[in-house]
Amino acid sequence: GYAFKGTSVLSFRDKQYRNDQYFFLTDWSGGKYCSPGIEGSRSVGLLAATWAAMVTIGRQGYLNYAREIFETAYAMQDIVRSHPELRLMGTPTFCFSFTSDAFDIYHVNDFMRQRGWRFNGQQYPNSIHMAVTRPQTQPGLVEAFAADLAEAVPYAVEHADEAPASGAIYGGVVGGLTDEADGFIKMVMADMMDRHQAIPG
């Protein structure tokens, strides 16, 4: 709703399912404790900000935003389809991913980064993706994407025999490992999270 994170609402059709998310701590030194979820209490300020955003934008405002986002995303996908060297993955809506059978798609990513574009790398197969949101609906962006991609594809063809600089990196973890190494990957990710959450010293 164009508000802060942490204000999502989860609705249950049946009360018995809702009860399963409750958190209880009956042997706490501070007394008996329960909360709607494990996170405990939440600031009502976040909810107030969300309410204000939704009232300000209104139903028609959200519909307009959605229309602009989908029109932009579909226009960008058409641009990808216009290059025979590129292949769009699946049948996307506002979040699309594409790859190439002619070269390593990360060469396209390398070139586009030099032009200020930020795609997320993916794997299985190697691909890059973008989620179109309101910032991408600005006038001239689709045309800039078309112009830059038209230069990125020949760049990728020219550098097909070289290793790209970028790869599949998300959440601080580098891709490229096989799916058989799932246990090892989870161990590395857990270690990364431990280091992020640790108290210095």
C-alpha positions as CSV (number, residue, x, y, z in Angstrom):
1,G,0.0,0.0,0.0
2,Y,3.0,2.3,-0.4
3,A,3.6,2.3,3.4
4,F,6.3,1.0,5.7
5,K,7.1,-2.7,5.9
6,G,5.6,-4.5,8.8
7,T,2.0,-3.4,8.4
8,S,0.7,-6.3,6.4
9,V,-2.6,-7.9,7.5
10,L,-3.2,-11.6,7.5
11,S,-6.9,-12.6,7.7
12,F,-8.2,-16.0,8.6
13,R,-11.5,-17.5,7.5
14,D,-11.6,-19.7,10.6
15,K,-10.6,-18.7,14.1
16,Q,-8.9,-22.0,14.8
17,Y,-6.3,-21.2,12.2
18,R,-5.7,-17.8,13.7
19,N,-5.1,-19.3,17.1
20,D,-2.2,-21.3,15.7
21,Q,-0.1,-18.1,15.2
22,Y,-0.5,-17.0,18.9
23,F,2.7,-16.9,21.0
24,F,2.5,-18.0,24.6
25,L,5.2,-17.9,27.3
26,T,3.8,-19.1,30.6
27,D,7.0,-19.6,32.5
28,W,8.5,-16.1,31.9
29,S,10.0,-14.4,35.0
30,G,7.8,-11.4,34.2
31,G,4.6,-13.3,34.4
32,K,2.3,-15.0,31.9
33,Y,2.8,-13.5,28.4
34,C,0.9,-13.9,25.1
35,S,0.9,-12.0,21.8
36,P,-0.7,-12.4,18.4
37,G,2.6,-13.6,17.0
38,I,6.2,-14.3,18.0
39,E,7.3,-10.8,17.3
40,G,5.3,-9.4,20.2
41,S,3.8,-5.9,20.2
42,R,4.0,-3.6,17.2
43,S,3.9,0.2,17.0
44,V,0.5,1.6,16.1
45,G,2.4,4.3,14.3
46,L,3.1,2.0,11.4
47,L,-0.6,1.1,11.1
48,A,-1.5,4.8,11.2
49,A,1.0,5.6,8.5
50,T,-0.5,2.8,6.3
51,W,-4.0,4.0,6.9
52,A,-3.0,7.6,5.9
53,A,-1.3,6.3,2.7
54,M,-4.3,4.2,1.7
55,V,-6.8,7.0,2.4
56,T,-4.6,9.6,0.5
57,I,-4.0,7.4,-2.6
58,G,-7.5,5.9,-2.7
59,R,-9.0,3.1,-4.7
60,Q,-8.6,5.0,-8.0
61,G,-5.1,5.9,-7.2
62,Y,-4.1,2.3,-6.6
63,L,-5.8,1.3,-9.9
64,N,-3.9,4.0,-11.8
65,Y,-0.6,2.9,-10.2
66,A,-1.3,-0.8,-11.1
67,R,-2.2,0.2,-14.7
68,E,1.0,2.2,-15.2
69,I,3.1,-0.6,-13.7
70,F,1.6,-3.3,-15.9
71,E,1.8,-1.2,-19.0
72,T,5.4,-0.5,-18.3
73,A,6.3,-4.1,-17.5
74,Y,4.6,-5.4,-20.7
75,A,6.3,-2.8,-22.8
76,M,9.7,-3.8,-21.3
77,Q,8.9,-7.5,-22.0
78,D,8.1,-6.7,-25.6
79,I,11.5,-5.1,-25.9
80,V,13.1,-8.3,-24.5
81,R,11.1,-10.4,-27.0
82,S,12.3,-8.2,-29.9
83,H,15.8,-9.7,-29.5
84,P,16.1,-13.2,-30.9
85,E,19.1,-13.9,-28.7
86,L,17.0,-13.3,-25.5
87,R,14.3,-15.6,-24.0
88,L,11.7,-14.4,-21.6
89,M,11.1,-16.9,-18.8
90,G,7.5,-18.1,-18.4
91,T,4.5,-15.8,-18.8
92,P,5.3,-13.0,-16.4
93,T,3.2,-10.0,-15.3
94,F,5.1,-7.1,-13.5
95,C,8.1,-9.1,-12.5
96,F,9.9,-10.6,-15.4
97,S,13.1,-12.7,-15.9
98,F,15.0,-13.4,-19.1
99,T,17.9,-15.5,-20.2
100,S,19.9,-16.4,-23.3
101,D,20.8,-19.6,-25.1
102,A,23.4,-17.7,-27.2
103,F,25.6,-16.3,-24.5
104,D,25.9,-15.9,-20.7
105,I,23.1,-13.5,-19.8
106,Y,25.3,-11.9,-17.1
107,H,27.2,-10.1,-19.9
108,V,23.9,-8.2,-20.5
109,N,23.8,-7.5,-16.8
110,D,27.3,-6.2,-16.8
111,F,26.6,-3.8,-19.7
112,M,23.3,-2.6,-18.2
113,R,24.9,-1.9,-14.9
114,Q,27.2,0.6,-16.6
115,R,24.0,2.4,-17.8
116,G,22.6,2.5,-14.3
117,W,20.2,-0.5,-14.5
118,R,20.0,-2.9,-11.5
119,F,18.8,-6.4,-12.3
120,N,19.0,-9.3,-9.8
121,G,20.9,-12.4,-11.0
122,Q,19.2,-15.8,-10.8
123,Q,20.3,-19.3,-11.5
124,Y,18.9,-22.7,-12.8
125,P,19.1,-21.4,-15.5
126,N,21.3,-18.3,-15.4
127,S,18.9,-15.3,-15.8
128,I,18.3,-11.7,-14.7
129,H,15.1,-10.3,-13.5
130,M,13.4,-7.0,-12.7
131,A,10.3,-6.2,-10.6
132,V,8.6,-3.2,-12.2
133,T,7.3,-0.7,-9.6
134,R,6.3,2.9,-9.6
135,P,9.8,4.4,-10.1
136,Q,10.0,2.5,-13.4
137,T,6.8,4.1,-14.7
138,Q,8.5,7.5,-15.2
139,P,8.3,9.0,-18.7
140,G,11.2,7.9,-21.0
141,L,12.3,4.9,-19.0
142,V,10.9,2.3,-21.4
143,E,12.7,4.1,-24.3
144,A,15.9,4.2,-22.3
145,F,15.6,0.5,-21.6
146,A,15.1,-0.3,-25.3
147,A,18.1,1.8,-26.3
148,D,20.4,0.3,-23.6
149,L,19.3,-3.3,-24.2
150,A,19.9,-2.8,-28.0
151,E,23.6,-2.1,-27.1
152,A,23.8,-4.7,-24.4
153,V,23.0,-7.6,-26.7
154,P,25.8,-7.0,-29.2
155,Y,28.1,-6.4,-26.2
156,A,27.2,-9.9,-24.8
157,V,27.7,-11.5,-28.2
158,E,31.1,-9.8,-28.6
159,H,32.2,-11.0,-25.1
160,A,30.6,-14.5,-25.2
161,D,34.0,-16.2,-24.8
162,E,34.8,-14.3,-21.7
163,A,33.6,-14.7,-18.1
164,P,31.1,-12.1,-17.0
165,A,31.8,-9.9,-14.0
166,S,28.4,-10.4,-12.4
167,G,26.4,-13.5,-11.3
168,A,23.5,-14.7,-9.2
169,I,23.9,-12.9,-5.9
170,Y,21.0,-12.4,-3.6
171,G,20.9,-12.0,0.1
172,G,24.7,-12.0,0.4
173,V,25.0,-15.5,-1.1
174,V,26.7,-16.2,-4.4
175,G,25.0,-18.6,-6.7
176,G,26.6,-21.2,-8.9
177,L,26.5,-24.1,-6.5
178,T,24.5,-27.2,-7.6
179,D,21.1,-27.9,-6.0
180,E,22.6,-31.1,-4.6
181,A,24.6,-29.0,-2.3
182,D,21.5,-27.7,-0.5
183,G,22.7,-28.6,3.0
184,F,26.0,-26.9,2.5
185,I,24.3,-23.8,1.0
186,K,22.0,-23.6,4.0
187,M,24.9,-23.9,6.4
188,V,26.7,-21.0,4.7
189,M,23.6,-18.9,4.7
190,A,23.0,-19.6,8.4
191,D,26.6,-18.6,9.2
192,M,26.1,-15.4,7.3
193,M,22.9,-14.7,9.3
194,D,24.7,-15.5,12.6
195,R,27.4,-13.0,11.7
196,H,24.8,-10.3,10.8
197,Q,22.9,-10.9,14.1
198,A,25.9,-11.2,16.4
199,I,26.7,-8.5,18.9
200,P,30.2,-7.0,18.2
201,G,33.0,-7.8,20.6
